[in-house]
């Protein structure tokens, strides 16, 4: 066991630990309810990741540590690149699994692979066709929380992520339509039917034909960018009478729900579907002052 790892843990409040991995209460923010700081010893260095988004330099300062405390003696060479990443962790498959709190084996089953992008670790995510056999495009996670997080392979044309899962949604009678790959993967992990929009601004009305035969479509609203995506969805004629807006109580998205309450994700999503609002209003139902009439819902 690394002496440096023990030293770092001595400066933190540890919630639980397994070998060279630990979950601690982050000292850089008010982290009293649930431990959100992942601490892990990997390849001669200590990796820190706060799931609430605290940058590593803030964590180090709050814990009264130094950057040198995160490296074993003689392990140098990576100090600079470590400090300049947004989370203090490169986008390896293992780190992506830790970040999403999804099993590495599960992500590999979805075709995720680690490779080098411009000399740095990245995770490729294949977009398959409805048969699940042909790769339509590939997007790569190049950063855990920095910008850009995801890049599309040059020459590839965007599509919905998870087309091979659509038949499951037709059988279930409903579909989750989240933003991005990680939320989609989280929903699949909990055996929920889902396909992902490649980014908050990525929806294209032409994709509505892919969703034919699905009775209800649920969109989880996250933020201002999500509002704009919602408006685009609600303006798509083929979706209007099937589209429902979901807001998770005090939780940003499905991934955060999984991280906070993994055991009850399916139950909470079922309740969210029950309370979801329809997103369409006909022109005849909208009064001249633009206000919503009782019994109808407007997008946003």
DOSE-16482 format. One record per residue: chain; residue number from 0; x, z, y of N, C-alpha, C in turn. Coordinates in steps of 0.1 Angstrom, whole numbers, plus 2048, in hexadecimal, padded with zeros to 3 digits. Layout:
N
[atom "A", NUM, [X, Z, Y], [X, Z, Y], [X, Z, Y]]
...
END
This chain:
300
[atom "A", 0, [808, 800, 7F4], [800, 800, 800], [809, 800, 80C]]
[atom "A", 1, [805, 7F8, 816], [80D, 7F7, 822], [80D, 804, 82A]]
[atom "A", 2, [819, 809, 82E], [819, 814, 837], [812, 812, 844]]
[atom "A", 3, [814, 805, 849], [80E, 801, 856], [7FE, 802, 855]]
[atom "A", 4, [7F9, 7FF, 849], [7EA, 7FF, 848], [7E6, 80E, 849]]
[atom "A", 5, [7ED, 817, 842], [7E9, 825, 843], [7EA, 82A, 851]]
[atom "A", 6, [7F4, 825, 858], [7F6, 82A, 866], [7EB, 825, 86F]]
[atom "A", 7, [7E6, 819, 86D], [7DB, 813, 875], [7CE, 81B, 872]]
[atom "A", 8, [7CC, 81E, 865], [7C0, 825, 861], [7C0, 834, 867]]
[atom "A", 9, [7CC, 839, 868], [7CD, 847, 86D], [7C8, 847, 87C]]
[atom "A", 10, [7C9, 83C, 883], [7C4, 83B, 891], [7B6, 837, 892]]
[atom "A", 11, [7AF, 835, 887], [7A1, 831, 888], [798, 83A, 880]]
[atom "A", 12, [78B, 83A, 882], [782, 841, 87A], [77D, 838, 86F]]
[atom "A", 13, [781, 83B, 863], [77D, 833, 857], [770, 837, 852]]
[atom "A", 14, [768, 82C, 84F], [75A, 82E, 849], [75B, 82D, 83A]]
[atom "A", 15, [762, 822, 836], [763, 820, 827], [770, 818, 825]]
[atom "A", 16, [775, 819, 819], [782, 812, 816], [783, 80E, 808]]
[atom "A", 17, [788, 802, 805], [78B, 7FD, 7F8], [799, 7F8, 7F8]]
[atom "A", 18, [7A3, 7FF, 7F2], [7B1, 7FA, 7F2], [7B6, 7F7, 800]]
[atom "A", 19, [7BA, 7EA, 802], [7C0, 7E6, 80F], [7B6, 7E0, 819]]
[atom "A", 20, [7A9, 7E4, 816], [79E, 7E0, 820], [796, 7EC, 824]]
[atom "A", 21, [792, 7EC, 830], [78A, 7F8, 835], [780, 7F3, 840]]
[atom "A", 22, [775, 7FA, 841], [76C, 7F9, 84C], [76C, 805, 854]]
[atom "A", 23, [76F, 803, 861], [771, 80F, 86A], [767, 80E, 876]]
[atom "A", 24, [766, 819, 87D], [75E, 819, 889], [767, 814, 894]]
[atom "A", 25, [763, 809, 89B], [76B, 803, 8A5], [76D, 80C, 8B1]]
[atom "A", 26, [779, 80E, 8B5], [77B, 817, 8C1], [779, 810, 8CE]]
[atom "A", 27, [777, 803, 8CE], [776, 7FB, 8DA], [768, 7FA, 8E0]]
[atom "A", 28, [75E, 7FF, 8D8], [751, 7FF, 8DD], [749, 80A, 8D6]]
[atom "A", 29, [73D, 80D, 8DB], [735, 818, 8D6], [730, 815, 8C8]]
[atom "A", 30, [738, 819, 8BE], [736, 815, 8B0], [733, 821, 8A7]]
[atom "A", 31, [728, 828, 8AB], [725, 834, 8A4], [71B, 833, 898]]
[atom "A", 32, [713, 828, 899], [709, 827, 88E], [70E, 821, 882]]
[atom "A", 33, [716, 816, 883], [71A, 80F, 877], [728, 809, 879]]
[atom "A", 34, [731, 80B, 870], [73F, 807, 871], [73F, 7F7, 872]]
[atom "A", 35, [746, 7F2, 87C], [746, 7E4, 87F], [754, 7DE, 87F]]
[atom "A", 36, [75E, 7E6, 87D], [76C, 7E2, 87E], [772, 7E0, 870]]
[atom "A", 37, [775, 7D3, 86D], [77C, 7D1, 860], [78B, 7D2, 862]]
[atom "A", 38, [792, 7D9, 859], [7A0, 7DA, 85A], [7A6, 7D6, 84C]]
[atom "A", 39, [7AF, 7CD, 84C], [7B4, 7C8, 83F], [7C2, 7C5, 83F]]
[atom "A", 40, [7CA, 7C8, 835], [7D8, 7C5, 834], [7D9, 7B8, 82C]]
[atom "A", 41, [7DF, 7AE, 832], [7E1, 7A1, 82C], [7EE, 79B, 830]]
[atom "A", 42, [7F6, 797, 826], [802, 78F, 828], [80B, 795, 833]]
[atom "A", 43, [80E, 7A2, 832], [817, 7A8, 83C], [812, 7AB, 849]]
[atom "A", 44, [805, 7AB, 84B], [7FF, 7AF, 858], [7F2, 7B6, 856]]
[atom "A", 45, [7ED, 7BD, 860], [7E0, 7C3, 860], [7D7, 7BB, 868]]
[atom "A", 46, [7CC, 7B7, 862], [7C2, 7AF, 869], [7B6, 7B8, 86E]]
[atom "A", 47, [7B2, 7B6, 87B], [7A7, 7BE, 880], [79C, 7B4, 884]]
[atom "A", 48, [790, 7B7, 881], [785, 7AF, 886], [779, 7B8, 888]]
[atom "A", 49, [774, 7B8, 895], [768, 7C0, 898], [75C, 7B6, 898]]
[atom "A", 50, [752, 7BA, 890], [746, 7B1, 88F], [73E, 7B2, 89B]]
[atom "A", 51, [740, 7BB, 8A4], [739, 7BB, 8B1], [740, 7B3, 8BB]]
[atom "A", 52, [74C, 7AD, 8B8], [752, 7A4, 8C1], [75D, 7A9, 8C9]]
[atom "A", 53, [762, 7B6, 8C7], [76D, 7BB, 8CF], [77A, 7B4, 8CC]]
[atom "A", 54, [781, 7AF, 8D7], [78E, 7A8, 8D4], [798, 7B2, 8CF]]
[atom "A", 55, [7A1, 7AD, 8C7], [7AB, 7B6, 8C1], [7B3, 7BE, 8CA]]
[atom "A", 56, [7B6, 7B8, 8D6], [7BE, 7C0, 8E0], [7B7, 7CC, 8E5]]
[atom "A", 57, [7AA, 7CC, 8E6], [7A2, 7D7, 8EA], [7A2, 7E2, 8DF]]
[atom "A", 58, [7A1, 7DD, 8D3], [7A1, 7E7, 8C8], [7AE, 7EE, 8C7]]
[atom "A", 59, [7B9, 7E6, 8C8], [7C6, 7EC, 8C7], [7C8, 7F7, 8D2]]
[atom "A", 60, [7C4, 7F3, 8DE], [7C6, 7FD, 8E9], [7BE, 809, 8E7]]
[atom "A", 61, [7B1, 807, 8E3], [7A8, 813, 8E1], [7AD, 81C, 8D6]]
[atom "A", 62, [7B4, 816, 8CC], [7B8, 81E, 8C1], [7C6, 824, 8C3]]
[atom "A", 63, [7CC, 821, 8CF], [7D9, 826, 8D2], [7E4, 820, 8C9]]
[atom "A", 64, [7E2, 813, 8C6], [7EC, 80C, 8BD], [7F4, 802, 8C5]]
[atom "A", 65, [7FE, 7FC, 8BF], [805, 7F1, 8C5], [804, 7E5, 8BC]]
[atom "A", 66, [806, 7D9, 8C2], [806, 7CD, 8BA], [80F, 7CE, 8AE]]
[atom "A", 67, [81B, 7D4, 8B0], [825, 7D5, 8A5], [820, 7DD, 89A]]
[atom "A", 68, [816, 7E6, 89C], [811, 7EE, 891], [809, 7E6, 887]]
[atom "A", 69, [806, 7D9, 88B], [7FE, 7D1, 882], [806, 7C8, 879]]
[atom "A", 70, [814, 7CA, 87A], [81C, 7C1, 872], [826, 7CA, 86A]]
[atom "A", 71, [829, 7C6, 85D], [832, 7CD, 855], [840, 7CA, 85A]]
[atom "A", 72, [84A, 7D2, 857], [857, 7CF, 85B], [85C, 7C3, 854]]
[atom "A", 73, [862, 7BA, 85C], [867, 7AD, 857], [85C, 7A3, 855]]
[atom "A", 74, [84F, 7A6, 859], [845, 79C, 857], [842, 793, 862]]
[atom "A", 75, [84A, 794, 86D], [849, 78D, 879], [846, 77E, 878]]
[atom "A", 76, [847, 777, 883], [845, 769, 883], [837, 765, 887]]
[atom "A", 77, [82D, 76E, 884], [81F, 76A, 887], [819, 773, 892]]
[atom "A", 78, [821, 77B, 899], [81C, 784, 8A3], [815, 77C, 8AE]]
[atom "A", 79, [81B, 771, 8B3], [815, 76A, 8BE], [807, 764, 8BB]]
[atom "A", 80, [807, 75C, 8B0], [7FB, 756, 8AC], [7F0, 760, 8A8]]
[atom "A", 81, [7F4, 76B, 8A3], [7EA, 776, 8A0], [7E3, 77B, 8AD]]
[atom "A", 82, [7EB, 77D, 8B7], [7E6, 782, 8C3], [7DD, 778, 8CB]]
[atom "A", 83, [7DF, 76C, 8C9], [7D8, 762, 8D1], [7CB, 75D, 8CA]]
[atom "A", 84, [7C9, 761, 8BE], [7BC, 75E, 8B8], [7B1, 767, 8BD]]
[atom "A", 85, [7A5, 763, 8BD], [79A, 76B, 8C3], [797, 777, 8BC]]
[atom "A", 86, [799, 778, 8AF], [796, 783, 8A7], [7A2, 78A, 8A1]]
[atom "A", 87, [7AE, 784, 8A3], [7B9, 789, 89C], [7BA, 784, 88E]]
[atom "A", 88, [7B2, 77B, 88A], [7B2, 777, 87C], [7B1, 767, 87C]]
[atom "A", 89, [7B9, 761, 874], [7B8, 752, 872], [7AC, 74F, 86A]]
[atom "A", 90, [7A7, 743, 86C], [79B, 73E, 865], [79D, 73A, 857]]
[atom "A", 91, [7A2, 744, 84F], [7A4, 741, 840], [796, 743, 839]]
[atom "A", 92, [795, 73E, 82D], [788, 740, 826], [786, 74F, 823]]
[atom "A", 93, [790, 756, 820], [78E, 765, 81E], [78A, 76C, 82B]]
[atom "A", 94, [790, 768, 836], [78C, 76F, 842], [77D, 76B, 847]]
[atom "A", 95, [77A, 75E, 844], [76C, 759, 847], [762, 761, 83E]]
[atom "A", 96, [766, 763, 832], [75D, 76B, 829], [75B, 779, 82E]]
[atom "A", 97, [766, 77F, 833], [765, 78D, 838], [75D, 78D, 845]]
[atom "A", 98, [75F, 782, 84D], [757, 781, 85A], [748, 780, 858]]
[atom "A", 99, [745, 778, 84E], [736, 776, 84B], [731, 780, 841]]
[atom "A", 100, [73A, 788, 83B], [736, 792, 831], [72F, 78B, 825]]
[atom "A", 101, [734, 77F, 822], [72F, 778, 816], [73A, 777, 80C]]
[atom "A", 102, [737, 777, 7FF], [741, 777, 7F5], [749, 769, 7F5]]
[atom "A", 103, [756, 76A, 7F4], [75E, 75E, 7F3], [75A, 754, 7E8]]
[atom "A", 104, [757, 75A, 7DD], [752, 751, 7D2], [746, 74A, 7D5]]
[atom "A", 105, [73C, 750, 7DC], [730, 74A, 7E0], [733, 73E, 7EA]]
[atom "A", 106, [73C, 740, 7F3], [73F, 736, 7FD], [746, 72A, 7F6]]
[atom "A", 107, [74E, 72D, 7EC], [755, 722, 7E4], [74A, 71A, 7DD]]
[atom "A", 108, [740, 721, 7D8], [735, 719, 7D1], [72E, 70F, 7DA]]
[atom "A", 109, [72E, 712, 7E7], [728, 709, 7F1], [732, 6FE, 7F5]]
[atom "A", 110, [73E, 6FE, 7EF], [748, 6F4, 7F2], [751, 6F7, 7FD]]
[atom "A", 111, [751, 703, 803], [75A, 707, 80E], [768, 708, 808]]
[atom "A", 112, [772, 702, 810], [780, 702, 80C], [789, 705, 818]]
[atom "A", 113, [794, 70B, 815], [79E, 70E, 81F], [7A8, 703, 820]]
[atom "A", 114, [7AC, 6FF, 82C], [7B6, 6F4, 82E], [7BD, 6F7, 83B]]
[atom "A", 115, [7C6, 6EE, 83F], [7CD, 6F0, 84B], [7C8, 6E6, 855]]
[atom "A", 116, [7C4, 6EA, 861], [7C0, 6E2, 86C], [7CA, 6E3, 878]]
[atom "A", 117, [7D1, 6D9, 87B], [7DB, 6D9, 885], [7E5, 6E5, 883]]
[atom "A", 118, [7E8, 6E7, 876], [7F2, 6F1, 873], [7EC, 6FF, 871]]
[atom "A", 119, [7DF, 701, 874], [7D9, 70E, 873], [7CE, 70E, 868]]
[atom "A", 120, [7CC, 71A, 863], [7C1, 71B, 858], [7B4, 717, 85D]]
[atom "A", 121, [7AC, 711, 855], [79E, 70D, 858], [796, 70D, 84B]]
[atom "A", 122, [789, 70D, 84C], [780, 70D, 841], [777, 701, 842]]
[atom "A", 123, [778, 6F7, 838], [76F, 6EC, 839], [762, 6EF, 832]]
[atom "A", 124, [757, 6E9, 837], [74A, 6EB, 832], [743, 6DE, 831]]
[atom "A", 125, [741, 6D9, 824], [73B, 6CC, 822], [72C, 6CC, 824]]
[atom "A", 126, [727, 6C2, 82A], [719, 6BF, 82C], [715, 6B5, 821]]
[atom "A", 127, [70D, 6B9, 817], [709, 6B0, 80C], [6FC, 6AA, 80F]]
[atom "A", 128, [6F9, 69F, 807], [6EC, 698, 808], [6E2, 6A0, 800]]
[atom "A", 129, [6D6, 69A, 800], [6CB, 6A2, 7F9], [6CD, 6A3, 7EA]]
[atom "A", 130, [6D5, 69B, 7E4], [6D8, 69C, 7D6], [6E3, 6A6, 7D3]]
[atom "A", 131, [6EA, 6AA, 7DE], [6F5, 6B4, 7DC], [702, 6AE, 7D7]]
[atom "A", 132, [703, 6A1, 7D7], [70F, 69B, 7D0], [718, 694, 7DA]]
[atom "A", 133, [712, 68E, 7E5], [71A, 686, 7EE], [71C, 68E, 7FB]]
[atom "A", 134, [729, 68E, 800], [72C, 695, 80C], [729, 68B, 818]]
[atom "A", 135, [720, 68F, 820], [71C, 687, 82C], [726, 689, 838]]
[atom "A", 136, [72A, 696, 839], [734, 699, 844], [73A, 6A6, 841]]
[atom "A", 137, [745, 6A9, 848], [74C, 6B6, 846], [74E, 6BD, 854]]
[atom "A", 138, [74A, 6C9, 855], [74D, 6D1, 861], [757, 6DD, 85C]]
[atom "A", 139, [75F, 6E1, 866], [769, 6EB, 862], [768, 6F7, 86C]]
[atom "A", 140, [769, 703, 866], [76A, 70F, 86E], [779, 711, 872]]
[atom "A", 141, [77C, 70F, 87E], [78A, 710, 883], [78D, 71D, 88A]]
[atom "A", 142, [783, 725, 88D], [784, 732, 893], [779, 73B, 88F]]
[atom "A", 143, [77C, 748, 88E], [771, 751, 88A], [767, 754, 896]]
[atom "A", 144, [76D, 756, 8A2], [764, 759, 8AD], [768, 751, 8BA]]
[atom "A", 145, [774, 74B, 8B9], [778, 744, 8C5], [771, 736, 8C7]]
[atom "A", 146, [775, 72F, 8D1], [76F, 722, 8D4], [779, 717, 8D4]]
[atom "A", 147, [777, 70C, 8CD], [76B, 70A, 8C5], [76C, 711, 8B8]]
[atom "A", 148, [760, 715, 8B2], [760, 71B, 8A5], [760, 711, 89A]]
[atom "A", 149, [759, 706, 89C], [757, 6FC, 892], [75A, 6EE, 898]]
[atom "A", 150, [761, 6E6, 890], [763, 6D8, 893], [75E, 6CF, 889]]
[atom "A", 151, [759, 6C3, 88D], [755, 6B9, 884], [760, 6AF, 881]]
[atom "A", 152, [761, 6AA, 875], [76B, 6A0, 871], [769, 694, 879]]
[atom "A", 153, [773, 68E, 87F], [772, 682, 887], [76B, 677, 87F]]
[atom "A", 154, [762, 671, 886], [75A, 666, 880], [74E, 66A, 879]]
[atom "A", 155, [74C, 677, 876], [740, 67B, 86F], [734, 67D, 878]]
[atom "A", 156, [728, 679, 873], [71C, 67A, 87B], [715, 687, 877]]
[atom "A", 157, [710, 68F, 880], [70A, 69B, 87D], [6FD, 699, 875]]
[atom "A", 158, [6FA, 6A2, 86C], [6EE, 6A3, 865], [6EA, 6B2, 863]]
[atom "A", 159, [6DF, 6B5, 85E], [6DB, 6C3, 85B], [6E4, 6C8, 84F]]
[atom "A", 160, [6E7, 6D5, 850], [6F0, 6DB, 846], [6E7, 6E1, 83B]]
[atom "A", 161, [6E8, 6DB, 82F], [6E0, 6E1, 823], [6D5, 6D8, 81F]]
[atom "A", 162, [6D7, 6CB, 821], [6CC, 6C1, 81D], [6C9, 6C3, 80E]]
[atom "A", 163, [6D3, 6C7, 806], [6D1, 6C8, 7F7], [6C8, 6D4, 7F4]]
[atom "A", 164, [6C5, 6DC, 7FE], [6BD, 6E8, 7FC], [6AE, 6E6, 800]]
[atom "A", 165, [6AB, 6DA, 804], [69D, 6D7, 80A], [692, 6D8, 7FF]]
[atom "A", 166, [695, 6D4, 7F3], [68B, 6D5, 7E8], [687, 6E3, 7E6]]
[atom "A", 167, [691, 6ED, 7E7], [68E, 6FB, 7E6], [684, 6FF, 7F0]]
[atom "A", 168, [686, 6FA, 7FC], [67D, 6FE, 808], [66F, 6F8, 805]]
[atom "A", 169, [66E, 6EC, 800], [661, 6E6, 7FD], [659, 6EE, 7F3]]
[atom "A", 170, [660, 6F3, 7E9], [65A, 6FB, 7DF], [656, 709, 7E4]]
[atom "A", 171, [65E, 70E, 7ED], [65B, 71B, 7F3], [650, 71B, 7FD]]
[atom "A", 172, [64E, 70F, 803], [644, 70D, 80E], [649, 711, 81C]]
[atom "A", 173, [656, 714, 81D], [65B, 717, 82A], [66A, 715, 82B]]
[atom "A", 174, [66F, 714, 837], [67E, 712, 839], [682, 719, 845]]
[atom "A", 175, [68E, 71F, 844], [695, 724, 84F], [69E, 719, 855]]
[atom "A", 176, [69E, 718, 863], [6A6, 70E, 869], [6AF, 715, 874]]
[atom "A", 177, [6BA, 71B, 86F], [6C3, 722, 878], [6CD, 719, 87F]]
[atom "A", 178, [6D4, 71F, 889], [6DF, 718, 88F], [6EC, 71B, 888]]
[atom "A", 179, [6F3, 710, 884], [701, 712, 87E], [701, 715, 86F]]
[atom "A", 180, [70D, 714, 86A], [70F, 715, 85C], [70F, 723, 856]]
[atom "A", 181, [715, 72C, 85E], [716, 73A, 858], [708, 741, 856]]
[atom "A", 182, [6FF, 73F, 860], [6F1, 744, 85E], [6EB, 73E, 852]]
[atom "A", 183, [6ED, 731, 850], [6E7, 729, 845], [6EC, 72E, 838]]
[atom "A", 184, [6F9, 730, 837], [6FF, 736, 82B], [6FA, 744, 828]]
[atom "A", 185, [6F8, 74C, 832], [6F3, 759, 830], [6E5, 759, 82A]]
[atom "A", 186, [6DD, 750, 82F], [6CF, 74E, 82A], [6CF, 74A, 81B]]
[atom "A", 187, [6D8, 741, 818], [6D9, 73C, 80A], [6DE, 748, 801]]
[atom "A", 188, [6E7, 750, 806], [6EB, 75C, 7FE], [6E0, 765, 7FB]]
[atom "A", 189, [6D6, 766, 804], [6CA, 76E, 801], [6BF, 766, 7FB]]
[atom "A", 190, [6C2, 75A, 7F6], [6B9, 751, 7EF], [6AD, 74E, 7F7]]
[atom "A", 191, [6B0, 74B, 804], [6A6, 746, 80E], [6A8, 738, 810]]
[atom "A", 192, [69D, 72F, 810], [69F, 721, 812], [6A2, 71E, 821]]
[atom "A", 193, [6AD, 717, 823], [6B2, 714, 831], [6BA, 707, 831]]
[atom "A", 194, [6B9, 701, 83D], [6C3, 6F7, 841], [6C7, 6FA, 84F]]
[atom "A", 195, [6D4, 6F7, 853], [6D9, 6FB, 860], [6DA, 6EF, 869]]
[atom "A", 196, [6D8, 6F3, 876], [6DA, 6E9, 881], [6E9, 6EB, 885]]
[atom "A", 197, [6F1, 6E0, 886], [6FF, 6E1, 889], [701, 6E5, 898]]
[atom "A", 198, [6FE, 6F1, 89C], [700, 6F6, 8A9], [6F3, 6F7, 8B1]]
[atom "A", 199, [6F3, 700, 8BB], [6E6, 702, 8C2], [6E1, 6F5, 8CA]]
[atom "A", 200, [6EA, 6EC, 8CD], [6E6, 6E0, 8D4], [6E5, 6D4, 8CB]]
[atom "A", 201, [6E6, 6D7, 8BE], [6E7, 6CC, 8B4], [6DB, 6C5, 8AF]]
[atom "A", 202, [6CF, 6CB, 8B2], [6C3, 6C5, 8AC], [6C0, 6B7, 8B0]]
[atom "A", 203, [6BD, 6AE, 8A7], [6B9, 6A0, 8AA], [6AB, 69E, 8A4]]
[atom "A", 204, [6A2, 699, 8AC], [694, 697, 8A7], [693, 68E, 89B]]
[atom "A", 205, [69D, 685, 899], [69D, 67C, 88D], [69E, 684, 880]]
[atom "A", 206, [6A3, 690, 881], [6A4, 698, 875], [697, 69E, 870]]
[atom "A", 207, [68D, 69D, 878], [680, 6A3, 874], [67B, 69C, 867]]
[atom "A", 208, [67E, 690, 864], [67A, 689, 858], [680, 690, 84B]]
[atom "A", 209, [68C, 696, 84D], [692, 69D, 842], [68A, 6A9, 83D]]
[atom "A", 210, [682, 6AF, 847], [67A, 6BB, 844], [66C, 6B8, 840]]
[atom "A", 211, [669, 6AC, 83C], [65B, 6A9, 838], [658, 6B1, 82B]]
[atom "A", 212, [64B, 6B5, 82B], [646, 6BC, 81F], [648, 6CB, 81F]]
[atom "A", 213, [64E, 6D0, 82A], [650, 6DE, 82B], [645, 6E4, 834]]
[atom "A", 214, [63E, 6EE, 82F], [632, 6F3, 836], [635, 6FA, 843]]
[atom "A", 215, [63F, 703, 843], [642, 70B, 84E], [652, 70B, 850]]
[atom "A", 216, [655, 70A, 85D], [664, 709, 861], [666, 715, 86B]]
[atom "A", 217, [670, 71D, 868], [672, 729, 870], [680, 728, 877]]
[atom "A", 218, [680, 72A, 884], [68C, 729, 88C], [68F, 737, 892]]
[atom "A", 219, [69A, 73C, 890], [69E, 74A, 895], [6A4, 747, 8A3]]
[atom "A", 220, [69E, 74D, 8AD], [6A2, 74B, 8BB], [6AE, 755, 8BD]]
[atom "A", 221, [6B9, 751, 8C2], [6C5, 759, 8C4], [6C7, 75C, 8D3]]
[atom "A", 222, [6C9, 752, 8DB], [6CD, 754, 8E9], [6C8, 749, 8F2]]
[atom "A", 223, [6CE, 747, 8FE], [6CA, 73C, 907], [6CB, 72E, 901]]
[atom "A", 224, [6D6, 72C, 8FA], [6D9, 720, 8F3], [6CE, 71E, 8E8]]
[atom "A", 225, [6CA, 729, 8E1], [6C0, 728, 8D7], [6B2, 724, 8DD]]
[atom "A", 226, [6B0, 729, 8EA], [6A4, 725, 8F0], [6A3, 716, 8F2]]
[atom "A", 227, [6AE, 710, 8F6], [6AE, 702, 8F9], [6AC, 6FA, 8EB]]
[atom "A", 228, [6B2, 6FF, 8E1], [6B0, 6F9, 8D4], [6A2, 6FA, 8CF]]
[atom "A", 229, [69C, 706, 8D2], [68E, 708, 8CF], [685, 6FE, 8D6]]
[atom "A", 230, [688, 6FC, 8E2], [680, 6F2, 8EA], [681, 6E4, 8E4]]
[atom "A", 231, [68D, 6E0, 8E0], [68E, 6D3, 8DA], [686, 6D2, 8CD]]
[atom "A", 232, [687, 6DD, 8C5], [67F, 6DD, 8B8], [670, 6DC, 8BB]]
[atom "A", 233, [66B, 6E4, 8C5], [65D, 6E5, 8C8], [658, 6D8, 8CE]]
[atom "A", 234, [662, 6D0, 8D3], [65E, 6C3, 8D9], [65E, 6B8, 8CF]]
[atom "A", 235, [662, 6BB, 8C3], [662, 6B1, 8B8], [655, 6B0, 8B1]]
[atom "A", 236, [64E, 6A5, 8B3], [640, 6A4, 8AF], [63E, 6A7, 8A0]]
[atom "A", 237, [647, 6A2, 897], [645, 6A4, 889], [646, 6B3, 885]]
[atom "A", 238, [64C, 6BB, 88E], [64E, 6C9, 88A], [643, 6D3, 890]]
[atom "A", 239, [63D, 6CE, 89B], [635, 6D7, 8A3], [62B, 6E0, 89D]]
[atom "A", 240, [623, 6DB, 893], [619, 6E4, 88D], [61F, 6EC, 881]]
[atom "A", 241, [62C, 6EA, 87E], [632, 6F2, 873], [63D, 6FB, 878]]
[atom "A", 242, [640, 6FB, 885], [64B, 702, 88A], [648, 710, 88F]]
[atom "A", 243, [650, 71A, 88B], [64E, 728, 88F], [65A, 72E, 894]]
[atom "A", 244, [658, 736, 89F], [663, 73D, 8A6], [665, 74B, 8A1]]
[atom "A", 245, [671, 74F, 89D], [674, 75D, 898], [67E, 763, 8A1]]
[atom "A", 246, [67B, 770, 8A5], [685, 778, 8AC], [687, 785, 8A4]]
[atom "A", 247, [693, 787, 89F], [696, 793, 897], [698, 79F, 8A1]]
[atom "A", 248, [691, 7AA, 89E], [691, 7B5, 8A6], [69E, 7BB, 8A9]]
[atom "A", 249, [6A4, 7B9, 8B5], [6B0, 7BF, 8B9], [6BC, 7B9, 8B2]]
[atom "A", 250, [6BB, 7AE, 8AB], [6C6, 7A8, 8A3], [6C7, 799, 8A7]]
[atom "A", 251, [6D3, 795, 8A9], [6D5, 787, 8AF], [6D1, 77D, 8A5]]
[atom "A", 252, [6D6, 77E, 899], [6D4, 773, 88F], [6D4, 778, 881]]
[atom "A", 253, [6D2, 76F, 877], [6D2, 772, 869], [6DF, 778, 865]]
[atom "A", 254, [6EA, 773, 869], [6F7, 778, 865], [6F8, 787, 869]]
[atom "A", 255, [6F4, 78A, 875], [6F5, 798, 87A], [6EC, 7A1, 872]]
[atom "A", 256, [6E0, 79C, 86E], [6D7, 7A4, 866], [6DD, 7A6, 858]]
[atom "A", 257, [6E4, 79D, 853], [6EB, 79E, 846], [6F6, 7A9, 847]]
[atom "A", 258, [6FD, 7A9, 852], [708, 7B2, 854], [703, 7C0, 856]]
[atom "A", 259, [6F8, 7C2, 85C], [6F2, 7CF, 85F], [6EA, 7D5, 853]]
[atom "A", 260, [6E3, 7CC, 84C], [6D9, 7D1, 843], [6D7, 7C7, 837]]
[atom "A", 261, [6E2, 7C5, 830], [6E2, 7BA, 826], [6D8, 7BD, 81B]]
[atom "A", 262, [6D5, 7C9, 817], [6CC, 7CC, 80C], [6BE, 7C9, 810]]
[atom "A", 263, [6BA, 7C8, 81C], [6AC, 7C6, 820], [6AA, 7B9, 828]]
[atom "A", 264, [6B3, 7B0, 826], [6B2, 7A3, 82E], [6A5, 79C, 82A]]
[atom "A", 265, [6A3, 79A, 81D], [697, 792, 819], [68A, 799, 81E]]
[atom "A", 266, [689, 7A6, 81D], [67D, 7AD, 822], [67B, 7AB, 831]]
[atom "A", 267, [686, 7AC, 838], [685, 7AB, 847], [682, 79D, 84B]]
[atom "A", 268, [687, 793, 844], [684, 785, 847], [676, 782, 843]]
[atom "A", 269, [670, 788, 839], [662, 786, 835], [659, 78B, 840]]
[atom "A", 270, [65D, 797, 845], [655, 79D, 850], [656, 794, 85D]]
[atom "A", 271, [662, 78F, 85F], [664, 786, 86B], [65B, 779, 86A]]
[atom "A", 272, [65A, 774, 85E], [652, 768, 85C], [643, 76B, 85F]]
[atom "A", 273, [63F, 777, 85B], [631, 77B, 85D], [62E, 77C, 86B]]
[atom "A", 274, [637, 781, 873], [635, 783, 882], [639, 777, 88A]]
[atom "A", 275, [63D, 76C, 884], [643, 760, 88C], [638, 75A, 894]]
[atom "A", 276, [63C, 754, 89F], [633, 74D, 8A8], [634, 73E, 8A6]]
[atom "A", 277, [629, 737, 8A6], [629, 728, 8A6], [62F, 723, 8B3]]
[atom "A", 278, [635, 717, 8B2], [63C, 713, 8BE], [636, 707, 8C5]]
[atom "A", 279, [62A, 703, 8C2], [624, 6F7, 8C7], [618, 6F9, 8CF]]
[atom "A", 280, [616, 6F2, 8DA], [609, 6F3, 8E1], [605, 6E5, 8E5]]
[atom "A", 281, [5F9, 6E1, 8E3], [5F5, 6D3, 8E7], [5F3, 6D2, 8F6]]
[atom "A", 282, [5F5, 6C6, 8FB], [5F3, 6C4, 909], [5E5, 6C8, 90E]]
[atom "A", 283, [5DB, 6C6, 906], [5CD, 6CA, 909], [5CC, 6D9, 90B]]
[atom "A", 284, [5D4, 6E1, 903], [5D2, 6EF, 904], [5DA, 6F6, 90F]]
[atom "A", 285, [5E3, 6EE, 916], [5EB, 6F3, 921], [5E4, 6F1, 92E]]
[atom "A", 286, [5E0, 6FC, 935], [5D9, 6FB, 942], [5E2, 6F5, 94D]]
[atom "A", 287, [5DC, 6F2, 958], [5E4, 6EB, 962], [5EE, 6F4, 968]]
[atom "A", 288, [5EC, 701, 968], [5F6, 70B, 96E], [602, 70D, 965]]
[atom "A", 289, [602, 707, 959], [60D, 708, 94F], [60D, 714, 947]]
[atom "A", 290, [602, 71D, 949], [602, 72A, 941], [5FC, 727, 933]]
[atom "A", 291, [600, 730, 92A], [5FB, 72E, 91D], [5ED, 734, 91B]]
[atom "A", 292, [5E5, 72D, 914], [5D8, 731, 911], [5D8, 73A, 905]]
[atom "A", 293, [5CE, 743, 903], [5CE, 74C, 8F7], [5CD, 744, 8EB]]
[atom "A", 294, [5D4, 748, 8E1], [5D4, 742, 8D4], [5DD, 736, 8D2]]
[atom "A", 295, [5E5, 733, 8DC], [5EF, 729, 8DB], [5FD, 72E, 8DF]]
[atom "A", 296, [607, 727, 8DA], [615, 72C, 8DD], [61D, 720, 8E3]]
[atom "A", 297, [625, 723, 8EC], [62E, 719, 8F2], [63C, 71B, 8ED]]
[atom "A", 298, [644, 711, 8ED], [652, 712, 8E9], [65A, 718, 8F4]]
[atom "A", 299, [65E, 725, 8F2], [666, 72B, 8FC], [65E, 733, 906]]
END
